[in-house]
Amino acid sequence: MARQPLAARGGFAYQVMKDALSARPVTPPRDWAKRVKRPQDEKELAAIRRSHDRGQPFGDAEWVQETARRLGLASTLRPVGGPKSVKKSGAREGPQ
């Protein structure tokens, strides 16, 4: 049995997508469906996961930087955790 996409014509997802995408600011490329169906490579998957996990914008680097600045999301672009600690000279290493 052939699998139907989530947005099969007439389905709820199709209607939501159709309504959301009907007033596009730009015309999509002719090969839009082919691009959307293309599997992502490891670099793209890592960027998608980072965007999802950190709540940061997803797109090319310049757009991500500008969008994060404009929306107050700059913290999502910084590494997780605080600054690296610096060892003081003469300090003992290991448990005290």
C-alpha positions as CSV (number, residue, x, y, z in Angstrom):
1,M,0.0,0.0,0.0
2,A,1.4,3.4,-1.0
3,R,2.0,5.8,1.9
4,Q,0.3,9.2,1.6
5,P,2.0,12.3,2.7
6,L,0.8,14.0,5.9
7,A,-0.6,16.8,3.8
8,A,-2.7,14.5,1.5
9,R,-5.2,16.6,-0.4
10,G,-8.4,17.1,1.6
11,G,-6.7,16.3,4.9
12,F,-6.6,18.7,7.8
13,A,-2.8,19.2,7.5
14,Y,-3.2,20.0,3.8
15,Q,-5.9,22.7,4.6
16,V,-3.7,24.3,7.3
17,M,-0.7,24.4,5.0
18,K,-2.7,25.6,2.1
19,D,-4.2,28.5,4.1
20,A,-0.8,29.3,5.7
21,L,1.1,29.4,2.5
22,S,-1.6,31.0,0.3
23,A,-0.4,34.6,0.9
24,R,3.3,34.1,0.2
25,P,5.6,37.2,0.1
26,V,7.6,35.5,-2.7
27,T,6.8,33.0,-5.4
28,P,8.3,29.6,-4.5
29,P,10.8,28.1,-7.0
30,R,9.3,25.6,-9.6
31,D,11.2,22.7,-8.0
32,W,9.9,23.6,-4.5
33,A,8.3,20.2,-3.9
34,K,11.5,18.4,-5.0
35,R,13.6,20.6,-2.6
36,V,11.3,19.9,0.3
37,K,11.4,16.1,-0.3
38,R,15.2,16.0,-0.6
39,P,16.9,14.3,2.4
40,Q,19.0,16.6,4.5
41,D,22.7,16.0,4.9
42,E,24.4,15.8,8.4
43,K,25.2,19.5,8.4
44,E,21.6,20.5,7.7
45,L,20.3,18.0,10.2
46,A,22.7,19.5,12.9
47,A,21.4,23.0,12.1
48,I,17.8,21.9,12.3
49,R,18.3,20.2,15.6
50,R,20.2,23.1,17.0
51,S,17.4,25.5,15.9
52,H,14.8,23.2,17.5
53,D,16.8,22.5,20.7
54,R,18.0,26.1,21.4
55,G,15.0,27.9,19.9
56,Q,17.2,29.8,17.5
57,P,16.1,31.0,14.1
58,F,16.9,28.6,11.2
59,G,18.3,29.8,7.9
60,D,21.5,31.1,6.4
61,A,24.0,32.6,8.8
62,E,23.4,36.3,8.0
63,W,19.6,35.9,8.3
64,V,19.9,34.0,11.6
65,Q,22.1,36.7,13.1
66,E,19.8,39.5,12.0
67,T,16.6,37.7,13.0
68,A,18.0,36.7,16.4
69,R,19.1,40.4,17.0
70,R,15.7,41.7,15.9
71,L,13.7,39.3,18.0
72,G,15.9,39.4,21.1
73,L,17.1,35.8,20.6
74,A,20.9,36.5,20.7
75,S,21.3,34.2,23.7
76,T,20.2,31.3,21.6
77,L,23.3,31.8,19.4
78,R,25.8,31.7,22.3
79,P,27.3,28.5,23.6
80,V,25.5,26.7,26.4
81,G,27.0,27.3,29.9
82,G,29.1,30.0,31.4
83,P,32.5,31.3,30.5
84,K,35.4,28.9,30.7
85,S,37.1,28.9,34.1
86,V,40.7,29.9,34.3
87,K,43.0,28.0,36.8
88,K,44.8,30.2,39.2
89,S,48.6,29.7,39.3
90,G,49.7,27.8,42.3
91,A,46.3,26.2,42.8
92,R,46.4,22.5,43.6
93,E,44.7,20.1,41.1
94,G,42.4,17.3,42.1
95,P,40.1,16.8,45.2
96,Q,41.0,18.7,48.3
